């Protein structure tokens, strides 16, 4: 059942409990919808102990139940003793049948309400506005051995070595961001925090209390520093003061009290501070005021180079000057390369590079069964019908996936439409019997009114200038769950990545890992070592003619060729895995917390870690 046509499965939830006494071992599973209990199954075992095939049996029975009653089991709650007894059960639930495993004690299991609208797990900040990753790690998606199996023994031994040092000294780390956002970089952070939890390293993620008054100022500063191609008004003095006051109020309320992250380490504070957002640059100064010797790492994205800051009055320069007034307290700038930083402000000795990464176990990148892909595909088509855009009748209809950034370029989107139109003409000329794939323009859903306007403009452009494409082009903002994006990526014929794409390299790696043909409008740069790992075409930013030719080549290639270019996992991939990226961060935390001076001098942190 792989078709996206028809109605979607009904979502249900399950709870498992068992008696593991040798006298009468048995397991029970209760199924409920959002309001009431709908079914109950019980399994008794004749032997004196639960069989080693326990995991196989339960997963098989849940799969059978789902198929028999046309229902999707979203999550399974189970008691701690079952998880301890069968540690491989939870990760298998997640990876094999896309079921969220939630481990609770007996008192919690009957009184927890964890899911909200759309079957999405609630994400509620805990004390001190600390983010409760995976429901305070009650959802067990991945084990330590799972991470270990994603890399070579050499990379794992490096990660283990630095983790052992941090663990032995009881080093505590804190990561600060302005908000919980649906970005690839946030997913990468969650993966790193899951790994840190598996390695027993005390790492926590803190965020700010949202304030409607500063929301527009935050968005404006991000645009000025991270998206220079977007037209944006300059940051005013009042807005600068608002941002500073907002950060300082949050720090006083949540981060500076006894046993809070930014108080001195001897009073319960953390040993290493990581700031992931230029909006929070003032935290670098606050941290140094509390403990001058505590290392501060900045890992956010800033694209400001010398030519943009030649004179005062340039709006990008003024925004960078505002941020740098407090960010200069940071000890190391760990950025994704290539990063453009004004060398007259940021000493090159402080700048190091880290690779983007893709996590094999998260909602976007993991492999899913055809049945689960069909479940999300039908959900997607339902939302397309509701919004009045073209549906994707997969697998009878194929499609090309053009991924849009949070702040997309209208001109680049039009170039893709022109390329697609030319591709259809070429396909009709050379392969008239071939049914053309549709074009999907998709973007992560955001709260920005600017994006709603963008989709309205793009839809209007198609209706007035390319009316013949109306039934072939699907325009969609993708909301949660992340498995929707995974489904669209898993089944597409090809992925088009535009150079204005935020989280560009993360999305490139996701597509490459899925074995997809990729057309990108940006040179591979530091990821050139992956050129041989897949089917990658690089075209000019607005060269729609070259893009059309690339699409034609992809459409006419044989299946045998596609199989040849599927990525083969080798040691090359270590650098862009969660563990590979963690090596860089663990090295920085270990060295800096030991009082060592780290001067990357625009080298990769991974290179320093290999020789550290």
C-alpha positions as CSV (number, residue, x, y, z in Angstrom):
1,X,0.0,0.0,0.0
2,X,2.2,2.8,-1.3
3,X,-0.4,4.9,-3.1
4,X,-1.0,8.5,-1.9
5,X,-4.6,8.3,-3.3
6,X,-7.5,7.7,-1.0
7,X,-8.2,8.5,2.6
8,X,-5.5,8.5,5.3
9,X,-5.3,6.0,8.1
10,X,-6.8,6.9,11.4
11,X,-4.2,7.8,14.0
12,X,-4.3,5.9,17.3
13,X,-2.1,5.6,20.4
14,X,-1.0,2.5,22.3
15,X,0.1,1.6,25.8
16,X,2.0,-1.5,26.8
17,X,2.4,-3.1,30.2
18,X,3.5,-6.5,31.3
19,X,4.1,-8.9,34.1
20,X,7.5,-10.4,33.8
21,X,7.3,-12.8,36.8
22,X,8.5,-16.3,35.9
23,X,5.3,-17.8,37.1
24,X,3.0,-16.2,34.5
25,X,4.7,-13.8,32.1
26,X,2.3,-11.8,30.0
27,X,2.1,-8.6,28.0
28,X,-1.0,-6.4,27.3
29,X,-1.4,-3.6,24.7
30,X,-4.3,-1.1,24.9
31,X,-5.2,1.0,21.9
32,X,-7.0,4.4,22.1
33,X,-7.9,7.3,19.9
34,X,-7.8,10.9,21.1
35,X,-10.9,10.3,23.3
36,X,-11.4,6.7,24.4
37,X,-10.1,3.1,24.6
38,X,-10.9,1.2,21.4
39,X,-9.2,-2.2,21.8
40,X,-7.0,-4.4,24.1
41,X,-4.8,-7.3,23.2
42,X,-3.0,-9.7,25.6
43,X,-0.2,-12.2,25.1
44,X,0.7,-15.0,27.4
45,X,4.0,-16.9,27.3
46,X,4.3,-20.6,28.2
47,X,8.0,-20.6,29.1
48,X,9.2,-19.3,32.4
49,X,10.8,-16.1,31.0
50,X,9.8,-13.7,28.3
51,X,11.3,-14.9,25.0
52,X,14.2,-13.3,23.3
53,X,11.9,-12.8,20.3
54,X,9.8,-10.4,22.4
55,X,10.7,-7.4,20.2
56,X,10.0,-9.2,16.9
57,X,6.6,-10.5,18.2
58,X,5.4,-7.1,19.5
59,X,6.5,-5.2,16.3
60,X,4.9,-7.9,14.1
61,X,1.6,-7.8,16.1
62,X,1.5,-4.0,16.0
63,X,2.1,-4.0,12.2
64,X,-0.6,-6.6,11.8
65,X,-3.1,-4.6,13.9
66,X,-2.4,-1.5,11.9
67,X,-2.9,-3.3,8.6
68,X,-6.0,-5.1,9.7
69,X,-7.9,-2.1,11.0
70,X,-6.4,0.6,8.7
71,X,-5.0,2.6,11.6
72,X,-1.7,4.3,12.2
73,X,-0.1,3.7,15.6
74,X,1.5,7.1,16.3
75,X,3.1,6.3,19.7
76,X,3.5,3.5,22.3
77,X,3.9,4.2,26.0
78,X,5.6,1.5,28.0
79,X,7.0,1.1,31.5
80,X,10.6,1.5,32.5
81,X,11.1,-2.1,33.4
82,X,10.2,-3.2,29.8
83,X,12.7,-0.7,28.4
84,X,15.4,-1.8,30.7
85,X,14.8,-5.4,29.9
86,X,14.7,-4.9,26.1
87,X,16.7,-1.8,25.3
88,X,16.6,-2.4,21.5
89,X,12.8,-2.3,21.5
90,X,12.3,1.5,21.5
91,X,14.7,2.3,18.7
92,X,13.2,-0.5,16.6
93,X,9.7,0.9,17.1
94,X,10.9,4.3,15.9
95,X,13.0,3.1,12.9
96,X,10.9,0.2,11.7
97,X,7.2,1.2,12.1
98,X,7.5,5.0,12.7
99,X,6.0,4.7,16.2
100,X,7.2,7.1,18.9
101,X,8.3,5.2,22.0
102,X,7.6,6.9,25.3
103,X,9.1,5.4,28.5
104,X,7.2,6.3,31.7
105,X,6.9,4.9,35.2
106,X,3.7,3.3,36.3
107,X,2.4,6.5,38.0
108,X,2.9,8.6,34.9
109,X,1.6,6.2,32.3
110,X,-2.1,6.7,33.0
111,X,-2.0,10.5,33.5
112,X,0.2,11.9,30.8
113,X,-1.1,13.9,27.9
114,X,1.8,14.4,25.6
115,X,0.3,15.0,22.1
116,X,-1.3,18.1,20.7
117,X,-3.0,18.9,17.4
118,X,-1.7,17.0,14.4
119,X,-0.3,14.2,16.6
120,X,2.7,16.3,17.5
121,X,4.5,15.9,20.8
122,X,4.2,18.9,23.1
123,X,7.5,20.8,23.5
124,X,7.3,22.6,26.8
125,X,10.3,24.4,28.3
126,X,11.2,23.2,31.8
127,X,12.7,25.1,34.7
128,X,14.8,28.0,33.7
129,X,13.4,27.8,30.2
130,X,15.5,24.7,29.5
131,X,14.2,22.8,26.5
132,X,13.0,19.3,27.4
133,X,14.6,17.3,24.6
134,X,12.5,14.2,23.8
135,X,10.1,14.9,26.7
136,X,13.1,15.0,29.1
137,X,14.5,11.9,27.3
138,X,11.4,9.8,28.0
139,X,11.1,9.1,24.3
140,X,13.9,6.7,23.4
141,X,14.6,7.1,19.7
142,X,18.2,6.0,19.6
143,X,20.8,4.2,21.6
144,X,24.5,4.7,22.0
145,X,25.3,1.7,19.9
146,X,23.1,3.1,17.1
147,X,25.3,6.2,17.0
148,X,28.4,4.1,17.1
149,X,27.4,2.1,14.1
150,X,27.1,5.2,11.9
151,X,30.8,5.9,11.8
152,X,34.1,4.2,11.5
153,X,35.9,2.9,14.7
154,X,38.4,5.8,14.5
155,X,35.8,8.5,14.5
156,X,33.9,6.8,17.4
157,X,37.1,6.4,19.4
158,X,37.8,10.2,19.0
159,X,34.3,11.1,20.2
160,X,34.6,8.6,23.1
161,X,38.0,10.0,24.1
162,X,36.8,13.6,24.4
163,X,33.5,12.6,26.0
164,X,35.4,10.5,28.6
165,X,37.4,13.6,29.6
166,X,34.3,15.8,29.9
167,X,32.5,13.1,31.9
168,X,35.5,12.5,34.3
169,X,35.7,16.2,35.1
170,X,32.0,16.7,35.3
171,X,32.0,19.5,32.7
172,X,28.6,21.1,32.1
173,X,27.7,22.8,28.8
174,X,24.8,25.1,27.9
175,X,23.5,26.1,24.5
176,X,21.4,29.2,24.0
177,X,19.1,30.0,21.2
178,X,16.5,32.7,20.7
179,X,13.6,30.3,20.0
180,X,12.7,26.7,19.2
181,X,12.4,26.8,15.4
182,X,11.7,24.2,12.7
183,X,15.1,24.5,11.1
184,X,17.6,21.9,10.0
185,X,20.3,23.4,12.3
186,X,17.9,23.0,15.3
187,X,17.4,19.3,14.3
188,X,21.2,18.9,14.2
189,X,21.4,20.4,17.7
190,X,18.8,18.0,19.0
191,X,20.7,15.1,17.5
192,X,23.9,16.3,19.2
193,X,22.0,16.6,22.5
194,X,20.7,13.0,22.1
195,X,24.3,11.8,21.5
196,X,25.5,13.8,24.5
197,X,22.8,12.2,26.7
198,X,23.9,8.7,25.4
199,X,27.5,9.6,26.3
200,X,26.4,10.9,29.7
201,X,27.6,14.5,29.2
202,X,25.7,17.2,31.0
203,X,24.5,19.4,28.1
204,X,21.4,21.5,28.2
205,X,19.6,23.8,25.7
206,X,18.1,27.1,26.8
207,X,15.8,29.4,25.0
208,X,14.3,32.9,25.5
209,X,10.8,33.8,26.6
210,X,9.1,35.1,23.5
211,X,8.1,38.7,23.4
212,X,5.8,40.1,20.7
213,X,7.4,43.5,21.1
214,X,10.8,42.3,19.9
215,X,9.7,39.6,17.3
216,X,10.0,42.0,14.4
217,X,13.4,43.3,15.6
218,X,14.7,39.7,15.8
219,X,13.5,38.9,12.3
220,X,15.0,42.1,11.0
221,X,18.4,41.5,12.6
222,X,18.4,37.9,11.2
223,X,17.7,39.2,7.7
224,X,20.5,41.8,7.9
225,X,23.1,39.4,9.2
226,X,22.1,36.2,7.5
227,X,20.3,37.1,4.3
228,X,22.0,40.1,2.7
229,X,20.1,39.5,-0.5
230,X,16.8,40.3,1.2
231,X,15.7,43.9,1.2
232,X,15.4,45.0,4.8
233,X,15.1,48.3,6.7
234,X,18.0,49.2,9.0
235,X,17.9,48.4,12.7
236,X,17.0,51.5,14.7
237,X,18.5,52.6,18.0
238,X,15.3,51.9,19.8
239,X,15.2,48.3,18.3
240,X,18.8,47.7,19.4
241,X,17.9,48.8,23.0
242,X,14.8,46.6,22.9
243,X,16.9,43.6,21.9
244,X,19.5,44.2,24.6
245,X,16.8,44.7,27.3
246,X,15.0,41.5,26.2
247,X,18.2,39.4,26.5
248,X,19.2,41.0,29.8
249,X,15.7,40.4,31.3
250,X,15.7,36.8,30.2
251,X,19.2,36.4,31.7
252,X,18.2,37.9,35.1
253,X,15.0,35.8,35.3
254,X,16.3,32.4,34.2
255,X,20.1,32.3,33.8
256,X,21.7,34.2,36.7
257,X,20.2,32.8,39.8
258,X,21.8,30.1,42.0
259,X,22.5,26.9,40.1
260,X,21.5,28.7,36.9
261,X,23.6,28.2,33.7
262,X,25.3,31.7,33.6
263,X,26.1,32.0,37.3
264,X,29.8,31.2,38.2
265,X,30.6,27.4,37.9
266,X,31.4,27.2,41.6
267,X,27.9,28.4,42.3
268,X,26.3,25.7,40.0
269,X,26.7,27.4,36.6
270,X,28.0,25.7,33.5
271,X,31.6,25.4,32.4
272,X,31.2,26.1,28.7
273,X,28.7,28.5,27.1
274,X,27.6,28.1,23.4
275,X,25.6,30.9,21.8
276,X,23.9,29.9,18.6
277,X,22.2,33.1,17.6
278,X,23.7,36.6,16.9
279,X,20.6,38.1,18.5
280,X,21.8,36.7,21.9
281,X,25.3,38.2,21.6
282,X,24.8,40.1,24.9
283,X,25.0,36.7,26.7
284,X,28.7,36.5,25.8
285,X,29.3,39.7,27.8
286,X,27.0,38.6,30.7
287,X,28.8,35.2,30.9
288,X,32.2,36.9,31.1
289,X,31.0,39.3,33.7
290,X,30.0,36.4,35.9
291,X,33.1,34.3,35.2
292,X,35.9,35.9,33.1
293,X,37.7,32.6,32.6
294,X,34.6,30.7,31.4
295,X,34.9,29.9,27.6
296,X,32.2,31.2,25.3
297,X,31.7,29.7,21.8
298,X,29.6,31.4,19.1
299,X,28.1,29.0,16.5
300,X,25.5,31.1,14.8
301,X,25.5,32.2,11.2
302,X,26.6,35.7,10.1
303,X,27.4,36.6,6.5
304,X,29.0,40.1,6.6
305,X,32.2,40.6,4.6
306,X,34.5,43.6,4.2
307,X,32.9,45.0,1.1
308,X,29.6,45.3,2.9
309,X,31.1,47.2,5.8
310,X,33.4,49.7,4.2
311,X,31.6,52.7,5.6
312,X,29.4,53.6,8.5
313,X,25.8,54.0,7.4
314,X,25.7,50.7,5.6
315,X,22.7,48.8,7.2
316,X,24.5,45.5,7.3
317,X,27.6,47.1,8.8
318,X,25.6,48.9,11.5
319,X,23.8,45.6,12.4
320,X,27.1,43.8,12.7
321,X,28.6,46.6,14.7
322,X,25.7,46.4,17.2
323,X,26.2,42.6,17.5
324,X,30.0,42.8,17.7
325,X,29.8,45.2,20.6
326,X,29.0,42.3,22.9
327,X,29.9,39.3,20.7
328,X,33.6,40.2,20.9
329,X,33.7,38.6,24.3
330,X,33.5,35.1,22.6
331,X,36.6,33.0,22.6
332,X,35.9,30.9,19.5
333,X,33.7,31.4,16.4
334,X,32.7,27.9,15.2
335,X,30.9,28.5,11.9
336,X,29.9,26.5,8.9
337,X,32.3,27.2,6.1
338,X,32.6,29.2,4.0
339,X,31.5,32.0,6.3
340,X,31.9,35.6,5.5
341,X,33.0,37.6,8.5
342,X,34.5,41.1,8.5
343,X,38.2,40.4,9.1
344,X,38.7,43.9,10.5
345,X,36.4,43.0,13.4
346,X,36.7,39.2,13.9
347,X,40.3,38.0,14.4
348,X,41.0,35.1,12.0
349,X,42.7,33.3,14.8
350,X,39.3,32.9,16.5
351,X,37.4,31.6,13.5
352,X,37.1,27.8,12.9
353,X,34.8,25.8,10.7
354,X,32.5,22.9,11.3
355,X,30.7,20.8,8.8
356,X,26.9,20.6,8.4
357,X,25.6,17.1,9.4
358,X,22.7,14.8,8.8
359,X,21.3,12.5,11.5
360,X,20.2,9.1,10.3
361,X,17.7,8.7,13.1
362,X,15.6,11.9,13.1
363,X,12.2,12.5,11.6
364,X,13.5,14.0,8.4
365,X,16.3,11.7,7.4
366,X,15.4,8.2,8.7
367,X,14.2,5.5,6.3
368,X,10.5,4.7,6.5
369,X,8.4,1.8,5.3
370,X,6.2,2.2,2.2
371,X,3.1,2.0,4.4
372,X,4.2,4.9,6.6
373,X,5.3,7.0,3.6
374,X,1.8,6.5,2.1
375,X,0.2,7.6,5.4
376,X,2.0,10.9,5.3
377,X,1.6,11.2,1.5
378,X,-2.2,11.0,1.9
379,X,-2.0,13.6,4.7
380,X,-0.1,15.9,2.3
381,X,-2.6,15.5,-0.5
382,X,-5.5,16.2,1.8
383,X,-3.8,19.5,2.8
384,X,-3.2,20.3,-0.9
385,X,-6.9,19.8,-1.6
386,X,-7.8,22.0,1.3
387,X,-5.5,24.8,0.0
388,X,-6.6,24.4,-3.6
389,X,-3.2,23.5,-5.1
390,X,-2.3,20.5,-7.3
391,X,-2.0,17.1,-5.6
392,X,0.7,14.5,-6.1
393,X,-0.9,11.2,-7.1
394,X,2.2,9.2,-6.3
395,X,3.4,6.6,-7.5
396,X,1.3,7.0,-10.7
397,X,2.7,10.6,-10.9
398,X,6.3,11.4,-10.3
399,X,7.5,14.8,-9.1
400,X,10.6,17.1,-8.8
401,X,11.1,18.7,-5.4
402,X,12.2,22.3,-5.4
403,X,13.0,23.3,-1.8
404,X,12.5,26.9,-0.8
405,X,14.2,28.7,2.1
406,X,12.4,30.6,4.9
407,X,13.1,33.8,3.0
408,X,13.0,32.7,-0.7
409,X,14.1,34.6,-3.7
410,X,11.2,35.3,-6.1
411,X,13.6,35.6,-9.0
412,X,15.2,32.2,-8.4
413,X,11.7,30.7,-8.0
414,X,10.8,32.1,-11.4
415,X,14.0,30.7,-12.9
416,X,13.0,27.3,-11.7
417,X,9.6,27.7,-13.3
418,X,11.2,28.8,-16.6
419,X,13.5,25.8,-16.4
420,X,10.6,23.4,-15.8
421,X,8.7,24.9,-18.7
422,X,11.7,24.5,-21.0
423,X,12.2,20.9,-19.7
424,X,8.6,20.0,-20.6
425,X,9.2,21.3,-24.1
426,X,12.3,19.3,-24.5
427,X,10.7,16.2,-23.1
428,X,7.8,16.5,-25.5
429,X,10.3,16.9,-28.4
430,X,12.6,14.0,-27.5
431,X,10.3,11.7,-25.5
432,X,6.7,12.5,-26.5
433,X,5.4,9.3,-24.9
434,X,6.9,10.0,-21.5
435,X,4.5,11.3,-18.8
436,X,6.2,14.5,-17.3
437,X,6.8,14.7,-13.6
438,X,5.1,17.4,-11.6
439,X,7.0,20.3,-9.9
440,X,6.6,20.7,-6.1
441,X,7.6,24.0,-4.6
442,X,7.7,23.4,-0.9
443,X,8.9,25.4,2.2
444,X,8.9,24.9,5.9
445,X,5.9,26.7,7.3
446,X,6.8,29.9,9.2
447,X,4.8,32.6,10.9
448,X,6.2,35.3,8.6
449,X,3.6,37.3,6.5
450,X,6.4,37.8,4.0
451,X,6.2,34.1,3.0
452,X,2.5,34.1,2.6
453,X,2.9,37.0,0.2
454,X,5.6,35.1,-1.7
455,X,3.3,32.2,-2.3
456,X,0.5,34.5,-3.4
457,X,2.9,36.2,-5.9
458,X,4.2,32.9,-7.2
459,X,0.7,31.5,-7.7
460,X,-0.3,34.8,-9.4
461,X,2.7,34.6,-11.7
462,X,1.9,31.1,-12.8
463,X,-1.8,31.9,-13.5
464,X,-0.9,35.0,-15.6
465,X,2.3,33.9,-17.3
466,X,2.3,30.1,-17.3
467,X,-1.3,29.1,-17.1
468,X,-0.6,25.8,-18.8
469,X,1.5,24.7,-15.8
470,X,-1.4,25.3,-13.3
471,X,-2.2,21.6,-12.9
472,X,1.5,20.5,-12.9
473,X,2.9,22.8,-10.2
474,X,2.2,22.3,-6.5
475,X,2.9,25.2,-4.1
476,X,2.9,24.2,-0.5
477,X,4.1,25.3,3.0
478,X,4.9,22.1,4.9
479,X,4.0,22.0,8.6
480,X,4.7,19.3,11.2
481,X,5.2,16.4,11.6
482,X,8.7,16.3,10.0
483,X,7.9,12.9,8.5
484,X,5.9,14.9,5.9
485,X,9.1,16.5,4.6
486,X,10.8,13.1,4.8
487,X,8.1,11.5,2.7
488,X,8.3,14.2,0.0
489,X,12.1,13.8,-0.1
490,X,12.1,10.0,0.0
491,X,9.8,9.7,-3.1
492,X,10.9,12.5,-5.3
493,X,12.8,11.9,-8.6
494,X,15.1,14.9,-8.1
495,X,15.8,17.7,-5.7
496,X,16.5,21.3,-6.7
497,X,18.4,23.4,-4.1
498,X,18.4,27.1,-4.6
499,X,21.5,29.1,-3.4
500,X,19.4,31.4,-1.2
501,X,18.5,28.4,0.8
502,X,18.9,28.7,4.6
503,X,20.3,25.5,6.0
504,X,21.4,24.8,2.5
505,X,24.1,22.2,3.2
506,X,22.0,20.3,5.7
507,X,19.3,19.8,3.0
508,X,21.9,18.9,0.5
509,X,23.2,16.1,2.8
510,X,19.6,14.9,3.4
511,X,19.0,14.5,-0.3
512,X,22.4,12.9,-0.9
513,X,21.8,10.4,1.9
514,X,18.4,9.5,0.4
515,X,20.2,8.7,-2.9
516,X,18.4,11.5,-4.8
517,X,19.6,13.2,-8.0
518,X,20.4,16.8,-7.0
519,X,20.5,20.1,-8.9
520,X,22.1,22.8,-6.9
521,X,22.8,26.4,-7.7
522,X,25.9,26.7,-5.5
523,X,29.4,25.2,-5.9
524,X,30.1,22.2,-3.6
525,X,33.0,24.1,-1.9
526,X,34.1,22.2,1.2
527,X,31.7,19.4,0.4
528,X,33.5,18.6,-2.9
529,X,34.7,15.4,-1.3
530,X,31.2,14.1,-1.7
531,X,31.0,14.7,-5.4
532,X,31.5,11.0,-6.2
533,X,29.0,9.9,-3.6
534,X,25.9,10.8,-5.7
535,X,24.3,12.2,-8.8
536,X,25.0,16.0,-8.4
537,X,24.6,18.7,-11.0
538,X,25.7,22.3,-10.4
539,X,24.2,25.1,-12.5
540,X,24.3,28.9,-12.4
541,X,21.9,30.7,-10.1
542,X,19.6,31.9,-12.8
543,X,20.7,29.7,-15.6
544,X,17.3,28.1,-16.3
545,X,18.5,26.7,-19.6
546,X,21.2,24.6,-17.9
547,X,18.7,23.5,-15.3
548,X,16.3,22.4,-18.0
549,X,19.0,20.3,-19.6
550,X,19.9,18.7,-16.3
551,X,16.2,17.9,-15.6
552,X,16.0,16.2,-19.1
553,X,19.1,14.2,-18.4
554,X,17.7,13.0,-15.1
555,X,14.4,12.1,-16.7
556,X,16.0,10.0,-19.5
557,X,18.7,8.2,-17.5
558,X,18.2,4.5,-17.0
559,X,17.5,2.8,-13.6
560,X,20.8,1.0,-13.9
561,X,22.6,4.4,-14.0
562,X,20.7,5.6,-11.0
563,X,21.7,2.5,-9.0
564,X,25.3,3.1,-9.8
565,X,25.3,6.6,-8.4
566,X,23.5,5.8,-5.1
567,X,25.8,6.9,-2.3
568,X,27.9,4.2,-0.7
569,X,28.6,4.7,2.9
570,X,32.4,5.2,3.4
571,X,34.6,7.0,5.9
572,X,34.0,10.1,3.8
573,X,30.5,10.3,5.5
574,X,32.0,10.4,9.0
575,X,32.6,14.2,8.7
576,X,28.9,14.9,8.1
577,X,27.3,12.6,10.6
578,X,26.1,13.5,14.1
579,X,29.1,11.7,15.7
580,X,31.5,13.3,13.2
581,X,30.2,16.8,14.0
582,X,30.2,16.0,17.7
583,X,33.9,15.3,17.6
584,X,34.5,19.0,16.8
585,X,32.2,20.2,19.6
586,X,33.5,17.7,22.2
587,X,37.1,18.7,21.3
588,X,36.3,22.4,21.8
589,X,34.5,21.8,25.1
590,X,37.3,19.6,26.4
591,X,40.2,21.9,25.4
592,X,38.6,25.2,26.5
593,X,37.3,23.8,29.8
594,X,40.9,22.6,30.5
595,X,42.1,26.1,30.2
596,X,43.8,25.6,26.8
597,X,43.8,28.4,24.2
598,X,42.2,27.3,20.9
599,X,43.1,29.3,17.8
600,X,41.6,27.6,14.7
601,X,42.9,30.2,12.3
602,X,40.1,29.4,9.8
603,X,40.8,25.7,9.9
604,X,38.3,23.0,10.4
605,X,37.7,22.2,14.0
606,X,37.7,18.5,13.0
607,X,41.3,18.9,11.8
608,X,42.3,20.2,15.2
609,X,40.4,17.4,17.0
610,X,42.2,14.8,14.9
611,X,45.6,16.2,16.1
612,X,44.5,17.3,19.5
